[in-house]
Amino acid sequence: MREAVRNVVVRSVLALAWMASAAAAQEAAAPPVAAPVSGQGGIVDLDAMVVRGVQPGPGLWKVTQGEHTLWILGTIAPLPGNMTWQADEVEQAIAQSQQILASPSVKLDADVGFFGKLALVPSAMKAMKNPDGATLQEVLPADLYARWVPLKAYYLGRDGGIEKKRPMMAAGELYQAAIKKNGLSRKPVVWPVVEAAAKRHGLKPTPTTLEFKVTDPKQALREFTAGGMNDTACFRSLLNAVQNDLPTMVERANAWAVGDIERLRNMPREDPMAACSAAISQTQFARNRGMDRLEERLREHWVGIVRKSLRTNTGTFAVLPLSVLLAPNGYLDALRAEGYEITAPE
């Protein structure tokens, strides 16, 4: 699975574990700092400048069928924390549209009511931790834990409680702290601008959510807690991203901010969440709920919505993660296979 889909998978599963009791915190912007990056010589300094101020962002892909047009904005995360997006082209496209398609997402719906969620909180909290109270040092390979210790100290400080969390959860917190400390942010930049433009033109965005009904939330939490999930690979992948990939993240964020599509095309698009979503999708928890083919099902679901929109509207505007948009066998390839004509931004 690719970046946006994988992030959706991880957020969705963790949302089940928390029983939808919390959302990702808004991350305040921070100036770039020297960060530990592991190389053969040990720890070196990251020296990357994050763009600031008003930036144009990338151009739009244009998908056409006769007189019907779909404009697509490709997005990435994280983005520069102190950037203001000047979305003139997006405003013009939305003004010509009759429908706005939100970015693809996944929803786990457990219809248990407020008090049911409260009753599940102890199980949800347990799902976030290692079985039998084990620590990270006890469940991780020694070499991997040795890499974790200095990074945890640098980015998270003296957080003793994190040592009992599942490797996936602990590494996720480290990853979020690292991007924040290096001037990047996952706070919403694109969608609030799109939503405001849609409102100005009297449009209500259409969700493209693929919903999974969880009829047995207690059993789902038991399965998630019991495991059959090896999240060591996820831990290693996120650790590698923090140690080695922060300069690339900054470069990618800067390229999006200034609208350098060619640079974005040529940059590596490895997703640190790939191993995390793979670990989840291979569990009985996921297979029992039809989540083992999530990328394919989400793409098919989105293309079906686009197909209907292009038949109905003369203009449609959509937001898609750039990774799934440009990937081999990604969303653009799926649209080409449907016979649509595609024009890339300059």
C-alpha positions, -999 to 999 in steps of 0.1 A, spaced: 0 0 0 11 35 -6 14 66 15 -21 79 20 -38 46 20 -13 33 46 -18 63 68 -55 57 66 -51 21 75 -30 29 106 -53 57 117 -84 36 112 -71 7 132 -58 29 160 -91 47 160 -107 14 167 -83 8 195 -91 42 210 -128 37 201 -127 70 182 -121 88 215 -93 110 202 -81 126 169 -45 134 158 -33 165 176 -28 197 156 9 202 153 23 236 158 51 248 134 86 247 147 119 260 132 143 234 118 169 221 143 198 198 142 185 163 143 203 130 148 207 111 116 223 77 116 251 70 92 282 48 92 299 74 113 271 75 139 251 107 145 253 137 122 234 169 119 205 176 96 208 210 79 177 215 57 159 247 51 121 246 52 103 272 30 82 298 46 56 324 37 31 324 9 36 296 -16 17 286 -48 16 248 -43 14 224 -74 -7 227 -105 -37 205 -112 -41 173 -132 -70 176 -157 -90 145 -165 -115 149 -194 -143 129 -211 -159 149 -238 -172 181 -222 -168 168 -187 -137 177 -167 -122 165 -134 -95 186 -118 -72 168 -93 -50 184 -67 -22 161 -55 -13 165 -18 15 153 5 22 152 42 40 165 61 42 201 47 63 231 59 49 243 92 51 281 84 37 280 49 6 298 37 -9 283 6 -20 306 -22 -45 285 -41 -56 306 -70 -58 278 -95 -78 257 -71 -102 285 -66 -108 288 -103 -113 251 -108 -138 249 -79 -157 279 -94 -162 258 -126 -173 226 -106 -206 212 -95 -190 186 -71 -160 185 -48 -146 151 -39 -129 147 -6 -97 126 -3 -103 89 -1 -106 76 35 -116 46 55 -141 45 83 -145 18 110 -180 21 123 -187 4 156 -223 11 165 -220 7 203 -232 41 215 -215 64 240 -217 41 270 -206 12 250 -175 31 240 -168 39 276 -171 3 285 -145 -6 259 -120 20 270 -100 -5 293 -97 -29 264 -87 -2 240 -60 10 264 -47 -25 267 -46 -28 229 -21 0 228 4 -19 250 26 -49 247 11 -82 259 18 -91 296 33 -57 304 65 -64 283 87 -34 275 102 -24 242 136 -37 253 120 -71 259 101 -74 226 125 -58 201 158 -71 188 188 -58 207 203 -39 178 170 -22 170 164 -12 206 199 3 208 190 26 179 158 36 196 173 48 228 192 79 216 164 89 193 138 86 220 159 107 243 164 134 217 128 136 204 107 124 233 127 130 264 122 111 296 89 94 287 90 61 306 54 52 297 62 48 261 85 18 268 54 -4 275 36 6 243 35 -16 212 65 -10 189 41 4 162 26 30 187 60 40 201 76 45 167 46 64 155 50 89 184 87 92 176 80 99 140 55 126 147 78 143 172 107 142 147 88 158 118 75 185 141 109 193 155 123 197 119 99 225 108 73 201 92 37 197 102 7 174 96 -18 201 105 -44 206 78 -32 230 51 -50 219 19 -85 208 30 -95 240 49 -87 261 18 -107 237 -5 -136 236 19 -137 274 22 -137 278 -16 -164 252 -19 -186 270 6 -181 303 -13 -195 286 -44 -224 269 -26 -209 234 -27 -208 208 0 -179 184 -4 -187 147 -12 -170 122 10 -153 92 -7 -152 71 24 -150 33 23 -168 22 54 -163 -10 73 -190 -20 98 -175 -35 130 -204 -55 145 -182 -71 172 -160 -44 186 -151 -64 218 -139 -93 197 -121 -69 173 -102 -54 202 -94 -89 215 -80 -99 182 -60 -67 178 -46 -71 213 -38 -109 210 -19 -101 179 -7 -124 153 8 -90 143 45 -86 140 50 -48 142 88 -50 145 91 -43 108 69 -12 112 91 0 141 122 -5 120 107 14 90 97 44 111 131 44 129 148 44 95 127 73 84 136 94 114 173 85 112 178 87 74 148 103 55 141 136 72 162 156 46 141 139 18 109 148 37 119 184 39 129 184 2 96 169 -8 76 193 13 95 223 -2 89 209 -38 52 207 -32 51 242 -16 68 259 -47 48 237 -72 78 218 -86 60 188 -100 90 175 -120 110 174 -88 83 155 -70 80 130 -98 117 122 -96 120 120 -58 119 86 -40 84 80 -26 91 53 -1 65 53 26 76 46 62 41 34 70 42 6 44 55 -20 69 29 -8 94 -1 -13 72 13 -46 59 16 -59 94 -20 -49 101 -34 -62 68 -19 -96 73 -36 -101 107 -67 -122 112 -82 -90 126 -80 -74 91 -88 -105 71 -120 -111 91 -132 -76 82 -122 -74 46 -93 -50 52 -66 -72 36 -73 -58 1 -77 -22 13 -57 -4 -13 -74 -21 -42 -109 -17 -27 -104 20 -19 -91 27 -54 -121 9 -70 -145 27 -47 -130 61 -57 -129 54 -94 -166 44 -92 -175 78 -77 -155 96 -103 -171 76 -131 -205 87 -119 -194 123 -114 -179 126 -149 -212 114 -164 -232 139 -143 -212 171 -140 -194 193 -164 -169 201 -137 -156 182 -107 -127 189 -83 -110 162 -63 -82 160 -37 -59 129 -38 -26 121 -21 2 125 -46 17 91 -38 -14 72 -49 -20 96 -78 14 90 -94 22 55 -83 24 26 -108 -11 11 -110 -23 41 -90 -53 63 -95 -41 80 -127 -34 46 -143 -69 35 -132 -85 65 -149 -64 59 -181 -77 23 -181 -112 38 -181 -104 57 -213 -102 92 -198 -78 117 -213 -53 130 -187 -33 162 -189 -5 167 -163 3 201 -148 32 220 -162 
